[in-house]
């Protein structure tokens, strides 16, 4: 909610779809003998996805924002 509710506010949402090859994503280890290995594998999957998103999306978002970035 805006601090001053007497003024109109606008909430926007955007979806940025990024291409990803199989090599950019984490490959699961397969069968997990214990919960710790499952958690480690899940953490690696999230880290690999975040690294890919940061590498690919940062340039695209900067291009979308252009020279006016942060001057809303």
C-alpha positions in Angstrom: 0.0 0.0 0.0 1.2 3.5 -0.7 2.1 5.7 2.2 -0.4 8.4 1.0 -3.6 6.5 0.1 -5.2 9.7 -1.2 -3.0 9.4 -4.3 -3.5 6.8 -7.0 -1.0 3.9 -7.1 -0.2 1.4 -9.8 1.1 -2.1 -9.3 2.8 -3.7 -12.3 3.9 -7.2 -13.0 6.1 -8.6 -15.8 7.2 -12.0 -16.9 10.6 -12.4 -18.5 11.0 -15.8 -20.2 14.6 -16.8 -20.6 16.0 -19.6 -22.9 18.0 -22.3 -21.1 19.8 -25.2 -22.6 20.2 -28.4 -20.8 23.8 -27.5 -20.1 22.7 -24.4 -18.1 20.6 -26.3 -15.7 21.7 -28.6 -12.8 21.4 -32.4 -13.6 20.1 -34.3 -10.6 22.3 -37.0 -9.1 19.6 -39.6 -9.4 18.6 -41.7 -6.4 19.2 -40.2 -3.0 20.2 -42.4 -0.1 19.5 -39.8 2.5 17.7 -36.5 3.0 21.0 -34.5 3.2 21.9 -35.5 -0.4 18.5 -34.5 -1.6 18.8 -31.1 0.0 22.3 -30.7 -1.4 21.0 -31.5 -4.9 18.1 -29.1 -4.5 20.5 -26.3 -3.4 22.7 -27.0 -6.4 19.7 -26.8 -8.7 18.6 -23.5 -7.3 22.2 -22.1 -7.5 22.6 -23.2 -11.1 19.3 -21.6 -12.1 20.0 -18.3 -10.3 23.5 -18.1 -11.9 21.9 -18.6 -15.4 19.1 -16.1 -14.7 21.6 -13.5 -13.4 23.9 -14.0 -16.4 21.1 -13.9 -19.1 18.5 -11.6 -17.6 20.7 -8.8 -16.3 21.6 -7.7 -19.9 17.9 -7.9 -21.0 16.6 -6.1 -18.0 19.2 -3.3 -18.4 18.2 -3.0 -22.1 14.5 -2.8 -21.2 15.2 -0.1 -18.5 17.6 1.9 -20.8 19.1 5.2 -19.8 16.1 6.1 -17.5 16.7 3.2 -15.1 15.8 4.2 -11.6 14.3 7.6 -12.6 10.6 6.9 -12.2 
